[in-house]
Amino acid sequence: MLNLDFPIHGVRISAQANIAMLDAAELALALVEHEDDVETALKRYEQAMFLRSAVAAAASNSGLELCFAADSPKGMVEFLTQHRA
């Protein structure tokens, strides 16, 4: 069974689903607002998305560092042990 409260790279799975839906809605809105200019629509969407995703990207990088640390997999095991359901 999937634990929706378990963080993956610092972001809970339920939050990841919400972020995906927000991304889709913002992209759709940008495309509707700039229906004659897809490039402008994408730039508008990407500006908001990049700002929002910076925190998640930093958390993901932390997880990646755990995977490739000199003492790996010790750090990942400790992380997963701390986040048991």
C-alpha positions in Angstrom: 0.0 0.0 0.0 1.3 3.4 -0.9 1.9 5.8 2.1 0.9 9.2 0.9 2.6 10.8 3.8 6.0 9.3 3.0 8.3 11.9 1.6 10.2 11.2 -1.6 13.1 13.6 -2.0 11.6 15.8 0.7 8.1 16.2 -0.9 5.2 14.1 0.3 3.6 12.0 -2.5 0.2 13.6 -1.9 1.9 17.0 -2.4 3.5 15.8 -5.6 0.1 14.9 -7.0 -1.2 18.4 -6.0 1.8 20.0 -7.7 1.2 18.0 -10.9 -2.4 19.2 -11.0 -1.3 22.8 -10.3 1.3 22.6 -13.1 -1.4 21.3 -15.5 -3.8 24.0 -14.5 -1.3 26.8 -14.8 0.0 25.6 -18.2 -3.6 25.4 -19.5 -4.4 28.9 -18.2 -1.2 30.3 -19.8 -2.1 28.6 -23.1 -5.6 30.1 -23.0 -4.4 33.6 -22.1 -1.8 33.5 -24.9 -3.5 31.2 -27.5 -1.8 32.9 -30.4 1.7 32.8 -28.9 2.7 29.5 -27.5 6.3 30.7 -26.7 4.9 33.5 -24.5 2.5 31.1 -22.8 5.4 28.6 -22.0 7.6 31.4 -20.7 4.8 32.6 -18.4 4.1 29.1 -17.1 7.8 28.3 -16.7 8.5 31.4 -14.6 5.9 30.4 -12.0 6.9 26.7 -12.1 10.7 27.3 -11.7 10.1 29.5 -8.7 7.8 26.9 -7.1 10.0 24.0 -7.9 13.3 25.4 -6.5 12.6 24.1 -3.0 11.7 20.6 -4.3 14.8 20.6 -6.5 17.0 21.4 -3.5 15.4 18.6 -1.5 15.8 16.2 -4.4 19.5 17.1 -4.6 19.9 16.3 -0.9 18.4 12.8 -1.5 20.7 12.3 -4.5 23.7 13.2 -2.3 22.6 10.6 0.2 22.6 7.9 -2.6 26.1 8.7 -3.7 27.8 9.7 -0.5 31.1 8.0 0.4 29.3 6.1 3.2 26.3 5.1 1.1 23.9 3.5 1.8 24.2 4.4 5.5 22.7 7.9 5.0 19.8 6.7 3.0 19.1 3.9 5.5 19.1 6.5 8.3 16.8 8.8 6.3 14.3 6.0 5.6 14.4 4.8 9.2 13.5 8.3 10.4 10.5 8.3 8.1 8.9 5.0 8.9 5.1 4.9 8.6 
